[in-house]
Amino acid sequence: MSETLTPELARRRMIGLMDAVGAEYKIYAHRPIRNYDDAELARQESAFIGTESKSLVLKSGEDVIVYVTLAGRRVDFKAVRTHLGGPKPKIMTDEELWSRFAAEPGAAYPFGFDENVRTYVDPDLYGEEWLLLSLVLPTETVQIRGGDIRKVFAHVANPVEEVTTFNQAASLPS
């Protein structure tokens, strides 16, 4: 894309995609969220509800991918590597995240990227009544219906693949 990516442009892309598919969503402004404790405080203060999502921006060699799952799930990097067939994937550095996606640390977002960024989606997202997503900066959260995010992913320009193997298996109680 020819435009320089800024947080405002990335934000407009996300909103444009949600609007294009008629998604039901609401945007909340709140204190900066840098971790799960901040998220809980912001949720209490702003009264938004839903299941937190997690968007990981990973590099595998020269490839950049985004994996979107539910917060609290641990990623199985060996499974990701096996699926991609390349070098071990690594989480992008804060500087890389900013320069490539105009996103601050902790505020990676799930869609609105250039066509060459592959996106992998945990289909469990679609079963959530309300899903919470970052809107580029750590001071805004989108609350969107889980079923509507499926419509958004079907509408984006970049390749999207549903995967069920990227999360570590849950530990069984002893």
C-alpha positions as CSV (number, residue, x, y, z in Angstrom):
1,M,0.0,0.0,0.0
2,S,1.3,3.4,-0.8
3,E,0.1,5.3,2.2
4,T,2.3,5.5,5.3
5,L,0.7,3.5,8.0
6,T,-0.2,5.6,11.0
7,P,-2.3,4.6,14.0
8,E,-5.2,6.7,12.6
9,L,-5.1,5.0,9.2
10,A,-4.9,1.5,10.8
11,R,-7.9,2.5,13.0
12,R,-9.9,3.8,10.0
13,R,-9.1,0.5,8.2
14,M,-10.5,-1.6,11.1
15,I,-13.6,0.5,11.4
16,G,-14.1,0.5,7.6
17,L,-13.9,-3.3,7.6
18,M,-16.4,-3.7,10.4
19,D,-18.8,-1.2,8.8
20,A,-18.5,-2.9,5.4
21,V,-19.9,-6.1,6.8
22,G,-22.5,-4.5,9.0
23,A,-20.9,-5.7,12.2
24,E,-22.4,-4.9,15.5
25,Y,-19.7,-3.2,17.5
26,K,-19.0,-0.4,20.0
27,I,-15.7,1.5,20.7
28,Y,-14.7,2.3,24.2
29,A,-12.0,4.9,25.2
30,H,-10.3,4.1,28.5
31,R,-7.1,4.2,30.5
32,P,-4.1,2.7,28.7
33,I,-4.0,-1.1,28.8
34,R,-0.5,-2.7,28.9
35,N,-1.4,-5.9,30.7
36,Y,-4.2,-8.0,32.0
37,D,-4.5,-6.0,35.3
38,D,-4.9,-2.8,33.3
39,A,-7.5,-4.5,31.2
40,E,-9.5,-5.5,34.2
41,L,-9.4,-1.9,35.6
42,A,-10.4,-0.5,32.2
43,R,-13.2,-3.0,31.9
44,Q,-14.6,-2.0,35.4
45,E,-14.3,1.8,34.7
46,S,-15.7,1.7,31.2
47,A,-18.3,-1.1,31.8
48,F,-17.5,-3.0,28.6
49,I,-18.2,-6.7,28.6
50,G,-16.9,-9.6,26.5
51,T,-14.0,-12.1,26.2
52,E,-10.6,-10.6,25.7
53,S,-8.9,-11.6,22.4
54,K,-5.1,-11.8,21.8
55,S,-3.5,-10.8,18.6
56,L,0.1,-11.9,18.2
57,V,2.3,-10.5,15.5
58,L,5.0,-13.1,14.6
59,K,8.0,-13.3,12.3
60,S,9.1,-16.5,10.7
61,G,12.1,-15.7,8.6
62,E,11.0,-12.9,6.3
63,D,7.3,-13.8,6.7
64,V,5.1,-11.8,9.1
65,I,1.9,-13.4,10.4
66,V,-0.8,-12.5,12.8
67,Y,-2.4,-15.1,15.1
68,V,-5.7,-14.2,16.7
69,T,-6.9,-16.2,19.7
70,L,-8.6,-15.8,23.1
71,A,-6.6,-14.1,25.9
72,G,-5.1,-16.5,28.3
73,R,-4.3,-19.2,25.8
74,R,-0.7,-20.2,25.4
75,V,0.7,-20.5,21.9
76,D,2.5,-23.7,20.9
77,F,5.3,-22.2,18.8
78,K,6.4,-25.7,17.7
79,A,3.0,-26.2,16.2
80,V,3.1,-22.8,14.5
81,R,6.5,-23.6,13.1
82,T,5.4,-27.0,11.8
83,H,2.4,-25.5,10.2
84,L,4.4,-22.7,8.5
85,G,7.3,-24.9,7.5
86,G,9.9,-22.2,8.2
87,P,12.1,-20.9,10.9
88,K,10.9,-20.8,14.5
89,P,8.4,-17.9,14.8
90,K,9.2,-15.1,17.1
91,I,7.1,-12.3,18.5
92,M,7.9,-9.0,16.8
93,T,9.8,-6.5,18.9
94,D,8.1,-3.3,20.0
95,E,10.0,-1.3,17.4
96,E,9.0,-3.8,14.6
97,L,5.4,-3.7,15.7
98,W,5.3,0.1,15.6
99,S,7.2,0.4,12.2
100,R,5.2,-2.3,10.5
101,F,1.7,-2.0,12.0
102,A,1.7,1.5,13.8
103,A,0.6,-0.3,16.9
104,E,2.0,0.2,20.4
105,P,3.1,-2.8,22.5
106,G,0.1,-4.6,24.0
107,A,-2.2,-3.1,21.3
108,A,-1.6,-5.4,18.3
109,Y,-4.9,-5.6,16.4
110,P,-6.5,-8.5,14.4
111,F,-7.3,-7.1,11.0
112,G,-6.7,-4.2,8.6
113,F,-3.3,-5.2,7.3
114,D,-1.6,-5.2,3.9
115,E,-2.4,-8.1,1.6
116,N,0.9,-9.9,2.3
117,V,0.3,-10.4,6.0
118,R,-1.2,-13.9,6.6
119,T,-3.7,-14.1,9.4
120,Y,-4.4,-17.3,11.4
121,V,-7.6,-17.4,13.5
122,D,-8.6,-19.6,16.4
123,P,-12.3,-20.4,15.4
124,D,-13.2,-20.3,19.1
125,L,-13.5,-16.6,18.7
126,Y,-16.6,-16.9,16.7
127,G,-18.5,-18.6,19.5
128,E,-18.1,-15.7,21.9
129,E,-21.2,-13.5,22.3
130,W,-19.0,-10.4,22.7
131,L,-15.3,-10.2,21.8
132,L,-12.9,-7.5,22.9
133,L,-10.2,-6.3,20.4
134,S,-7.5,-3.7,20.5
135,L,-8.1,-0.7,18.2
136,V,-4.4,0.0,17.4
137,L,-3.7,2.1,20.5
138,P,-3.8,0.9,24.1
139,T,-6.5,3.5,24.9
140,E,-9.4,2.0,22.8
141,T,-11.2,-1.3,22.8
142,V,-13.7,-2.6,20.3
143,Q,-16.5,-4.8,21.6
144,I,-17.8,-6.9,18.6
145,R,-20.0,-9.9,18.2
146,G,-18.0,-13.1,17.8
147,G,-20.1,-14.0,14.8
148,D,-19.4,-10.7,13.2
149,I,-15.7,-11.0,13.4
150,R,-16.0,-14.1,11.2
151,K,-17.7,-11.8,8.6
152,V,-14.8,-9.3,8.9
153,F,-12.2,-12.0,8.4
154,A,-14.1,-13.2,5.3
155,H,-13.9,-9.6,3.9
156,V,-10.3,-8.7,4.4
157,A,-7.8,-8.6,1.5
158,N,-5.1,-10.7,3.1
159,P,-5.2,-14.5,3.4
160,V,-7.0,-15.8,6.5
161,E,-6.8,-19.4,7.7
162,E,-8.6,-20.9,10.7
163,V,-6.4,-23.1,12.8
164,T,-7.1,-25.2,15.9
165,T,-3.5,-26.4,16.5
166,F,-1.7,-23.2,17.5
167,N,-2.6,-23.3,21.2
168,Q,-1.0,-25.6,23.8
169,A,-3.3,-28.2,25.1
170,A,-4.9,-27.3,28.4
171,S,-3.3,-29.0,31.4
172,L,-5.5,-31.6,33.1
173,P,-6.0,-31.2,36.9
174,S,-3.9,-33.6,38.9
